[in-house]
């Protein structure tokens, strides 16, 4: 018995329909090519060609203690901000989702309104609040909780506080939809089947919420890796992050090669995190696993 195979060809009319469906995306793709892809490639080339051809910029970035500390600060602060934002954003999003509709809309409006306020204005406001003689330290001293002002401004603590406040709306937005779509009858059924509250939380609540948590965490972590304004205004020299280093290398030292290497490291980390999230934590990834 012989097996024969046939090669299926796409009819010309179908190919034309596909090309017409692709046409609306051409302006957007052209814009991304000109304003994102080509500049990134140019920066990548400069990272291996300046001051001479080779990987010396990447070696300096990873081997020099000063630059290594900047990399460490960047990832540590980004992780801390993501963790704290998740711990605060989850109960806040839960309250917004289960509260009466009018209260929930009001609270969600406050969260969204904070995003609409100018970023620089919000950061300057935190500069005032975190000063040694600012309202926060004055209140803590007045209540007797502390005796001397806490070193909030110009420290990692100030950077984390300011970034958590700015990143919080992104976590709330990511979790509000999944929380609002949860069916209370699932928890009632689990309770009737003898499941404890902890089991309901770990086996029902968290798995259903994991895609939203992953999406919000990825957004916050990636944005934190490349954040510039808040760390530069609220932190000190010892708390420099990678975006500040890139700006310093370009604007002050004119070292485009090292700046390009640092930028490419951020790009690789971002794409890697996105690939992991899409493979293992996206809804379709959860179904496959």
N, C-alpha and C positions, 0 to 999 in steps of 0.2 A: 504494500500500500504506500502510495506516495503522497506527500503533503505539498500542497501548493499554496503559495502566499500571494496576496495581491497588495499592491501599493496604492493606498487611497490618496487621491489628489484633491486638493481644495479647489472647488469651483471658482472660476474668476469672479463671479458675482459676489460670492462670499468673501473673497479677498478684498474686493472693493469696499464692501460694507465694513470690514474690519479696519481698513485704512481710514475710512470716513469717521469711524468711531474714535480713532486715535488722534484725529486732527485737532480737536479742542485742547488736547494736552500739550500740543507743540509749543505755544507761547510760554507756558509755565516751565516746560523742560528747557527751553532756550534760556529763559531767565536764570534758572538754577545752574545751567552750564556756564553762563557768562559771569554770574555774580557769586557762585559758590565753588563749583568744581574746578574751574581754571585757576582762581586765586589759591585754592588749597594745593593744587598741583604745583603752582609756581613757588609757594612757600616750602613745599616738600623738596623741590629741586634745590632751593637755596640752602636747605638744611644739610644737604650732602655735597654742596659745591662751594660753600663759603666757610672759611677763607680759602680752602682748597678742597679738591675732590677727596671724599672719604667720609667715614662715620665718626670723626673726631668730636662733633657736636653732641652726638648721642652718648659717646663715652664720657665726655665732660659732664653731661647732665646727670648721668647715673653714678659716676665715680667721685665727683667733687662733693665734699661734705656739705658745703653751703647749699648747693642745688639739691642734693639728696634730702636735706632737711626741709626744703621747700616742698618737694614731692611728698614727703611724709606728712607735713602739715596739711597739704591739700587733701590727701585721702583720709586722714584722721578727722579733720573738721567736717568733711563731706559725710563721712559715716555717722559722726555724732549728730549732725544736723538732721540726717535722714531718720535716725532712730528716734530722736526726741520728737520730730515732727509727726512720725507715725504714732507714737504714744499719746500725743495730744490730739492729733487729727482724728483718730478712730473714735474716741468717745464723743468728740464734738460732732462728727458726721453722724454718729448714731443718734445723738440727741436731735439733730436737725431732721433726721429721717423719721423718727417715731413721735416727735412733738406734734401737737395740733397744727394743721396746715398754715394757719395765720402766723403762729409763733415760728414754725420752721422756715417759712418764707422770709420773715423778718430777720432771723438769725443768719440765713444764707445770704440775704442782701447785705448784711454787715460784712460778711466774709468777702463777698465780691467787691464791695465798696473799697475795702482795704487794698485790693489789687489795682483799682483805678487811681489811687493816690500816687503821685509822682514818687518814684523810687528814691531819688536823691533827697526829697523832702522827708520821707519816712526815715531815711538813714540819719539825716541831721537831727531829727527829733530824738532818735535813740542816742545820739551823741550828747544831747542835753540831759536825757534821763539817766545815763550811765556815768556821768561825771562824779568825782569824789564828793562834791557838794551838791549833787543833783537830787531830784525828788526821791529816787529809790534808796540811795544811801541815807538821806536825811530821814526818811520814814523808818528805815530799819534801826537807825540810831535812836530815834524818838521812842520807838516801841521797846527799846532795850534788847533787841535781838542781837545786835552787834555793838561793839564799843568804838571801833575804828572803821572808816569807810572801806568797803570791799573794792579791790582793784578790778573793776568791771570795764572801764574804758581803757583802750589801748592794750587789751589782752585777748586771749583766745575765748574767754568767757563772753566778752562783749561781742565778738564776731559771731559766736554760736547763737547768742540771744537775738541779735539783729537778723541773722539768716533764717532762724526758725520762724520768726514773725513773718518774714517775707515769703517763705516757702509753704507755710501752713495752708493757705487757700488751695494750692495745687493738690495737696493730699485730701482735703475735704471734698473738692470737686471730683476727684477720682473715686472716692468711697461713697459719695452720696447716692449715686445711681444703683450700685450693687446692694447697698443697705436698704434702699427703698423698695427694691424688687424682691426682698426676702419674704417668703410665705410663712407667717406665724404658725400655720397648721403643721409644718414640718417639725417644729420644736415640740408642739403638743403631742404629735405622734411618737416622737422619740421619748418623751416623758412617759407616755402610756406603755411603751415597750420596756421601760425600766432603765432608761439611760439617765445618768446623773447630769447635773448642769455642766460639769467639766467635760463629760463625754459629748454632750450636745455642742459645746463650744469648740472642741477640737475636731470633731468628726463631721459636723454640719456647718457651723458658722464660719470657721476659718477656711475650709476648702472652698466654699462659695464666695468668700471675700478675697481669696488669695489673688485672683487676677487683678482686682482693683488695687490691692496693696502693692502688688508687683509693679503695676503701671505708675502709681503715685510715687513709690520709692525710686523707680528708675528715673522719672522726671526730676525729682528733687536731687538725687545723687549726681546726675549728669549736670544739672544746672549749677549745683554747688561746686563741682570740679572747676568750672570755668567762670566762677563769680569774681567780680573785680571791685565794684564800687563799695559794697558793704565791708569786705575785709580790709580794703585800703583805708577807709575812714574810721572804722571801729577797732581795728587791730594795731599791733605794734610791729616793729621790724622783725621781731623774733617769730611772728605769726604770719609771715608772708606766704601767700598761696601762689599757685603756678600762673594764674592770670596776671597777678602783679609782677611776677618775674618776667613774663613775656613783654608786658608794657614797658618795664624798665630797660630790657635789652633793646627794644625797638626805639623808644623815644629818647633815652639817655645815652646808652652805649652804642647804639647803631649796630648791634650784633644780630643781624637778621638770621644768620645761620643757627645760632643757639635758640633764638625765638622760634624758628621754624621747627626745630627738633622738639621743643617743648609742646608746640601746637600739635605736632603729629602724634606725640605720645597721648595727648588728651583725645585726639580723634580715634586712635586705636582702642583706647580704653572704652570710649563711648560706644563704638561699634561692637566691641566684644560683649559689653553688658547688654546691649540691645539684642544681640544674637542669642545670648543665654536666656533672656527674658522671653523672646519669641519662641524659642525651642521648648523650654521647660515650664514656663509660668503663664503663657498666654492660654486662653480657654481651649483652643484646639490642641495645644501641647499637653494640657492636663488630661484631655480625653484620650490622647494616644498613650500616655504613660500608665 
